[in-house]
Amino acid sequence: MSAFDLSVRFFLQLAAVLLVCRAVSWLVTRVGQPPVVGEMIAGVLLGPSLFGYLWPEAQKAFFPAASRPILFSGAQLGLALYMFTVGLDFRFDLVRSRLRSAVAISASGILAPFALGCGIAWVLLNRGGFFPPGVTAIQAVPYLGAAMAITAFPMLARIIFERGLTGTAVGALALAAGAIDDAAAWGVLALVLASLGHDPWIAVMAIGGAGLFVLLLFTVGRWLLARIVVLAGRGPAGERLAVGWVMVWLMLAAWFTDTIRLYAVFGAFFLGAAVPRGAFAKRLVELIEPLTSSLLLPLFFIYSGLNTRFDLVNDPSLWLVTALVLAAAIVGKAGACYVAARACGESHQESMGVGSLMNARGLMELIILNIGLERGLITPTLFSILVFMAITTTLMATPMFNRVYGSSSPEGLWPAP
């Protein structure tokens, strides 16, 4: 297929993706789910789990393998831009006022599901069929622990944004804990990949590079960003030039964190968090968020859905394992985060809210699962079981949250419009 044919196909694919996402998002909002959950489901519907199951030849023809790199690139761009706007809205003052709670929640949200995941991996490793031959306990156990501990950081951020929680204590705590959780999970994954490839430099790059990146960003980087903000205040021409420079730094930040195997979303998020607060930061959100959410971000969910299958879990014993994995995921993440928040003096309502939001795994989980599948750490069977867990916990997030706060915004929780 020529480059011209792929370009033509991409616009048709994008139109279909946006149409299905809008339709499914409209349907799920009727039952109280946020639109982002509809986009996640739309990805599965367009993939081999439904479209490919009912009309396999049509699905392969519409989404040929040659077009996947284009979809992936668009998805990555949309995700980076969106997470940058989430960083722009992140309020450090709310985290500072509850720093003890944020650290305790993040630690609990990592350690409890990680320990449960390690235990499950140890049991499944001896059963066979879940890990390929040659995968050792040193590789399988921490990998599954990391997969259980990860949070759907981009999806959590979008749910928080759509519910108007970005500027609240609940939203700030969940975002802070989710960011730390995912960074730790990716660090563990880097160690596992280093063990698999017998290359310790992978782990050094991920962990050391992340620390250096954050240090430079919030010192030298903030000074440079402050100069850009001054440029933006010099009229429309200055603002256009400032936005252009911000885009350069955004792409470099995403590239660097991708290069060190920590994933592009973290570079984008922390760059947004480093931008000085004020009129220019608000203007960036106004310029970037609507187009990104409506056009590019759905590609992220669709691309992941194209790699998802549910027809492999076709045995009662496998469904029993699936139920065990799901129960461990909920207790380890939502339960542990709730207990940690309560122990730090947070109210029952806020603790339940944070636990509900942290319980979502979403497509960050699918990313780490795809890496494990591609690198030969897990079998397609275990991959499918973990995908089911990821989608189920994500679907639970909003109903669990609504059970605590109600479907409408309680007074004092949502920021004023």
Buried (B, 14 or more C-beta within 10 A) or exposed (E): EEEEEBEEBBEEBBEBBBEBBBEBBEEBBEEEBBBBBBBBBBBBBBBBBBBBEEEEEEBEEBBBEEBEEBBBEBBBBBBBBBBBBBBBBBBEEBBEEBBEBBBBBBBBBBBBBBBBBBBBBEEBBEEEEBBBEEBEEEBBBBBBBBBBBBBBBBBBBBBBBBBBBBBBBBBBBBBBBBBBBBBBBBBBBBBBBBBBEEEEEBBEBBBEBBEEBBEEBBEEBEEEBEEBBEBBEEEEEBBEBBBEBBBEBBBEBBEBBBEBBBBBBBBBBBBBBBBEBEEBBEBBBEBBBEEBBEBBBBBBBBBBBBBBBBEBBEEEEBEEBBEBBBEBBBBBBBBBBBBBBBBBEBEEEBBBBBBBBBBBBBBBBBBBBBBBBEBBBBBEBBBBBBBBBBBBBBBBBBEBBBEBBEEEBEEEBBEEE
